[in-house]
């Protein structure tokens, strides 16, 4: 039998306490604590209260690493369950860059090209496709320059799509048949933000590959990046909630299920969910690409194509392929007066909100998400992410 001194006993006791504490952190957050990653949950809690959000999560990225992250608030208003870092969040139209990336991968594999047209891909629809759309390319659709209308511009179409009567592929075909028979919203080549345009681009990819858009995204994006939590729609339920619930603008919880999200007909435009940690893996890859580097998914040339902004009339912003391109002083380089180039995009299905900012010159990205939507949510989450950005900049001084 080994005898220990009082000092040794105390050390062992302290070690047991530390190990117990770490086990509780792991049990609560689903991940081991990492002393190299700064915890910004306190900052997020202050902003969450100030902006009156159910829950909010954020991740700060420098280079290819997460350097800060946090989560605050409850999964469902009126219930005590706290949101956690490994919870799943809906990222809305931030899906668009994922769809464009998936297409870029197929192009690198020489399965299609940026100049692949609607007419080439959907020849069986030539009797109904208006002449204005026949030479519209997949790149034009992914840059919101296909002239495609909004889903609600055609009376009765949204109601039909909302019923989800067919498979996701069948529903996207149904949407494409209707939208491509309508006059263009703008002349193809001009900018007009269209969820249906992305839906048609996703359908073109699935027709060429013989696989649903969902399967292509999972195989080509999620799996290579180990995004195990990523999926489609708001599929989780349970009581008490095991993931955040969506909320209407007035704070009313929305019961998860297939009708808690947009229909799959516009899935390529905005129906992906993921943990914020897994979404960060995708953002890290694009941050590399925005600096002229090869990523895990694509080579530098493909990222350059994805990130190349095209002018928007009467706007200082440009739209790339699933990204908005802007300049901001906080993203500047080393010279006084520089304006730094940024990539960003926001997404919401009216009961969630997510936003990503990439600042290549600072080798820095921040992503934030919350489980409530509504007309004023952009200003609220913009305030949250600005606090996170300022906090990060302070750490560099």
C-alpha positions in Angstrom: 0.0 0.0 0.0 1.4 3.4 -1.0 1.2 6.1 1.6 0.8 9.8 0.5 1.8 12.9 2.4 -0.8 15.5 3.3 0.6 17.7 0.5 0.3 14.9 -2.0 -3.2 14.2 -0.9 -4.1 17.9 -1.3 -2.6 17.9 -4.9 -4.6 14.8 -5.8 -7.7 16.3 -4.3 -7.2 19.5 -6.4 -6.6 17.4 -9.5 -9.9 15.5 -8.9 -11.8 18.8 -8.6 -10.2 20.1 -11.8 -11.1 17.0 -13.7 -14.6 17.1 -12.3 -15.0 20.7 -13.4 -13.7 19.9 -16.9 -16.1 16.9 -17.2 -19.0 19.3 -16.3 -17.9 21.8 -19.0 -17.7 18.9 -21.5 -21.1 17.6 -20.5 -22.7 21.1 -20.7 -21.1 22.3 -23.9 -20.4 19.1 -25.7 -16.8 20.0 -26.2 -13.6 20.2 -24.2 -12.5 23.6 -22.9 -9.6 25.1 -24.8 -7.5 27.7 -22.9 -6.3 29.0 -26.3 -9.8 30.0 -27.3 -11.1 33.2 -25.5 -14.6 32.9 -24.1 -16.7 35.8 -25.1 -20.0 34.5 -23.7 -20.1 37.4 -21.1 -19.9 40.0 -23.9 -22.6 38.2 -25.8 -24.9 38.0 -22.8 -24.6 41.8 -22.4 -25.5 42.3 -26.0 -28.2 39.7 -25.9 -30.0 41.5 -23.1 -29.5 44.9 -24.7 -31.0 43.7 -28.0 -33.6 41.5 -26.4 -32.7 38.2 -28.2 -33.6 34.7 -27.0 -30.0 33.4 -27.7 -27.0 34.4 -29.6 -23.7 32.7 -30.5 -20.5 34.0 -32.2 -17.2 32.7 -33.3 -14.0 34.8 -34.1 -11.5 33.4 -36.5 -7.9 34.3 -37.1 -6.2 32.5 -40.0 -7.2 28.9 -39.8 -8.1 28.9 -36.1 -11.0 29.8 -33.9 -9.6 32.3 -31.4 -12.7 33.3 -29.5 -16.3 32.1 -29.2 -19.3 32.2 -27.0 -23.0 31.6 -26.6 -25.6 33.2 -24.4 -29.4 32.9 -23.8 -32.0 30.3 -23.9 -33.0 27.8 -26.6 -36.7 28.6 -26.2 -38.2 31.7 -24.5 -40.2 30.7 -21.4 -38.1 27.6 -20.7 -34.8 27.4 -18.8 -32.6 25.4 -21.2 -29.5 27.3 -22.1 -28.1 27.5 -25.6 -24.8 25.7 -26.1 -21.8 26.0 -28.5 -22.7 22.7 -30.3 -26.3 23.6 -30.9 -27.6 23.8 -34.4 -28.5 27.2 -35.9 -30.3 28.0 -39.2 -28.0 30.2 -41.4 -30.6 31.3 -44.0 -29.2 33.0 -47.1 -25.7 32.3 -46.0 -26.6 29.0 -47.7 -26.0 30.8 -51.0 -22.2 30.8 -50.7 -22.4 27.0 -49.8 -24.3 26.3 -53.0 -21.9 28.4 -55.1 -19.0 26.6 -53.5 -20.5 23.2 -54.3 -20.9 24.3 -58.0 -17.3 25.5 -58.0 -16.2 22.1 -56.9 -18.1 20.4 -59.7 -16.5 22.9 -62.1 -13.0 22.0 -60.8 -14.0 18.4 -61.4 -15.0 19.3 -64.9 -18.5 18.1 -64.5 -19.9 21.5 -65.7 -18.6 25.0 -66.4 -19.3 28.6 -65.2 -20.8 29.0 -68.7 -23.2 26.1 -68.6 -26.6 27.5 -69.6 -30.2 26.8 -68.6 -31.0 25.6 -72.1 -28.1 23.1 -72.1 -29.1 21.7 -68.8 -32.9 21.6 -69.1 -33.5 20.8 -72.8 -36.8 19.1 -71.9 -38.2 22.4 -70.8 -37.4 24.3 -74.0 -41.1 24.6 -74.9 -41.7 26.7 -71.8 -38.4 28.4 -71.2 -38.7 32.0 -72.4 -36.0 33.0 -74.9 -34.5 35.6 -72.5 -33.4 32.8 -70.1 -32.0 30.2 -72.6 -28.4 31.6 -72.5 -28.4 32.5 -68.8 -25.5 30.7 -67.2 -25.2 29.0 -63.8 -22.7 31.8 -62.9 -25.3 34.4 -63.7 -27.8 32.7 -61.4 -25.3 32.4 -58.6 -24.5 36.1 -58.9 -28.2 37.1 -58.9 -28.0 38.2 -62.6 -30.3 35.7 -64.2 -33.3 38.0 -64.3 -35.3 35.5 -62.2 -38.3 36.8 -60.3 -39.1 36.5 -56.6 -41.1 33.4 -55.6 -44.0 35.6 -54.5 -44.2 37.5 -57.8 -46.3 34.7 -59.3 -49.8 34.5 -57.7 -50.4 31.1 -56.0 -46.9 29.7 -56.6 -45.6 30.2 -53.0 -48.8 28.4 -51.7 -48.1 25.5 -54.0 -44.5 25.2 -53.0 -45.2 25.5 -49.3 -47.3 22.3 -49.5 -44.1 20.3 -50.3 -46.1 17.7 -52.2 -43.1 16.1 -54.1 -39.5 15.3 -53.4 -37.1 18.2 -53.1 -35.9 17.6 -56.6 -39.5 17.5 -57.9 -40.3 20.7 -56.1 -37.3 22.5 -57.5 -38.3 21.3 -61.0 -41.9 22.6 -60.4 -40.5 26.0 -59.3 -38.2 26.2 -62.3 -41.0 25.4 -64.8 -43.1 28.2 -63.5 -40.3 30.8 -63.0 -38.7 30.2 -66.4 -42.0 30.7 -68.1 -42.4 34.2 -66.6 -41.0 37.4 -68.1 -37.7 38.4 -66.4 -37.9 40.7 -63.5 -34.9 42.6 -65.0 -32.9 42.1 -68.1 -30.6 39.1 -67.6 -27.2 40.4 -66.8 -28.6 43.0 -64.5 -28.6 42.5 -60.7 -31.7 41.3 -58.9 -31.6 39.3 -55.7 -33.5 36.1 -56.3 -33.9 33.0 -54.1 -35.5 31.2 -57.1 -32.4 31.9 -59.2 -30.3 30.0 -56.7 -33.0 27.3 -56.6 -32.7 26.9 -60.4 -28.8 26.8 -60.1 -29.1 24.1 -57.6 -31.5 22.2 -59.8 -29.1 22.5 -62.8 -26.4 20.9 -60.7 -28.6 18.0 -59.5 -29.8 17.3 -63.1 -26.3 17.2 -64.4 -25.0 15.0 -61.5 -28.1 12.9 -61.1 -28.1 13.6 -57.3 -30.3 15.9 -55.2 -28.7 19.2 -54.2 -28.8 18.1 -50.6 -26.7 15.1 -51.3 -24.2 17.1 -53.4 -23.8 19.7 -50.7 -23.3 16.9 -48.1 -20.8 15.0 -50.1 -18.8 17.9 -51.5 -18.9 20.5 -48.7 -20.1 19.1 -45.4 -18.1 15.8 -45.4 -14.7 17.2 -46.5 -15.0 19.9 -43.8 -16.2 17.4 -41.1 -19.4 19.5 -40.7 -21.2 16.7 -38.9 -24.0 18.9 -37.5 -24.9 20.4 -40.8 -28.2 19.6 -42.5 -31.3 21.1 -44.0 -34.4 22.7 -42.6 -35.4 22.9 -38.9 -35.7 19.2 -38.3 -35.2 18.9 -34.5 -37.9 18.7 -31.9 -38.0 17.4 -28.3 -39.0 18.6 -24.9 -37.1 20.2 -23.3 -35.5 21.5 -26.5 -32.1 20.0 -27.3 -31.3 22.8 -29.9 -32.5 26.4 -30.2 -36.1 26.9 -31.4 -36.9 29.7 -33.9 -38.9 32.7 -32.8 -41.2 35.2 -34.5 -40.4 38.9 -34.2 -42.7 39.2 -31.2 -40.8 36.4 -29.4 -43.4 33.6 -30.0 -41.5 30.3 -30.4 -42.0 28.4 -33.6 -42.4 24.7 -33.3 -39.5 23.0 -35.2 -40.5 20.8 -38.2 -40.7 20.9 -41.9 -43.0 23.9 -41.9 -40.7 25.9 -39.7 -38.5 26.7 -42.7 -38.7 27.7 -46.3 -39.7 24.9 -48.8 -37.0 22.9 -50.4 -37.8 24.4 -53.8 -35.6 27.3 -52.7 -33.3 25.2 -50.5 -30.1 26.2 -52.4 -30.8 29.8 -51.5 -31.4 29.3 -47.7 -32.3 26.2 -45.8 -29.0 25.0 -44.3 -28.4 24.6 -40.6 -25.2 23.8 -38.6 -23.5 24.3 -35.3 -21.6 27.6 -35.4 -18.4 25.7 -34.9 -19.1 23.7 -38.0 -20.1 26.7 -40.0 -16.8 28.2 -38.9 -14.9 25.5 -40.8 -16.6 26.7 -44.0 -15.7 30.3 -43.2 -12.1 29.4 -42.5 -11.8 27.9 -46.0 -13.2 31.0 -47.6 -11.0 33.3 -45.6 -8.0 31.4 -47.0 -9.4 31.6 -50.5 -10.0 35.4 -50.1 -6.2 35.7 -49.5 -5.3 33.9 -52.7 -4.6 30.6 -51.0 -5.8 27.1 -51.8 -8.4 25.8 -49.4 -9.6 22.4 -48.4 -12.4 22.5 -50.9 -11.1 24.6 -53.8 -8.0 26.0 -55.4 -7.2 29.7 -55.1 -8.4 30.4 -58.7 -11.9 29.1 -57.9 -12.1 31.1 -54.7 -11.1 34.2 -56.7 -14.0 33.6 -59.1 -16.4 33.0 -56.2 -15.3 36.3 -54.5 -15.2 38.5 -57.6 -17.7 41.2 -56.9 -19.9 42.6 -59.7 -21.3 46.2 -59.5 -24.8 46.8 -58.3 -26.5 49.9 -59.8 -26.7 52.8 -57.4 -24.9 50.9 -54.7 -21.5 51.0 -53.1 -21.8 47.2 -52.6 -21.0 44.5 -55.2 -22.4 41.0 -55.4 -20.1 38.1 -56.0 -21.3 34.4 -56.0 -23.1 34.1 -52.7 -21.1 37.0 -51.1 -21.6 40.7 -50.8 -18.4 42.7 -51.3 -17.9 46.0 -49.4 -15.1 48.1 -47.9 -14.8 48.9 -44.2 -12.2 51.0 -42.3 -11.9 48.4 -39.5 -10.8 45.9 -42.1 -8.1 48.1 -43.4 -4.4 47.2 -44.0 -1.4 48.9 -42.4 -1.5 52.2 -44.2 -3.4 55.2 -42.7 -6.7 55.8 -44.4 -6.9 52.3 -46.0 -10.3 50.8 -46.5 -10.2 47.0 -46.2 -12.1 44.7 -48.6 -14.7 42.6 -46.9 -16.9 39.7 -47.8 -20.1 39.3 -45.9 -23.6 37.9 -46.1 -26.6 37.7 -43.9 -29.4 35.2 -43.8 -32.9 34.8 -42.3 -36.1 32.8 -42.8 -37.9 35.3 -40.6 -37.4 33.3 -37.4 -33.6 33.0 -37.4 -30.8 35.4 -38.3 -27.1 34.7 -39.2 -24.3 36.9 -40.5 -20.7 36.4 -41.6 -17.9 39.0 -42.1 -14.6 38.2 -43.6 -11.7 40.7 -43.5 -8.9 39.2 -45.6 -6.3 42.0 -44.9 -6.7 41.4 -41.2 -6.8 37.6 -41.7 -10.0 37.8 -39.5 -13.6 36.6 -39.7 -16.5 36.7 -37.3 -19.8 34.9 -37.6 -22.9 35.4 -35.4 -26.3 33.8 -35.2 -29.5 34.2 -33.2 -32.8 32.3 -33.0 -35.3 35.1 -33.8 -36.2 37.0 -36.9 -38.3 39.9 -37.9 -38.1 43.4 -39.5 -35.7 44.9 -37.0 -33.3 41.9 -36.5 -30.6 43.1 -38.8 -29.9 46.2 -36.8 -29.9 44.2 -33.6 -27.5 41.5 -34.8 -25.4 44.1 -36.5 -24.9 45.7 -33.1 -23.9 42.4 -31.6 -21.3 41.6 -34.3 -19.9 45.1 -34.2 -19.3 44.6 -30.4 -17.5 41.4 -31.2 -15.4 43.0 -33.9 -14.4 45.9 -31.6 -13.5 43.4 -28.9 -11.3 41.6 -31.3 -9.5 44.7 -32.5 -8.8 45.7 -28.9 -7.0 42.5 -28.3 -4.6 43.4 -31.2 -3.6 46.8 -29.6 
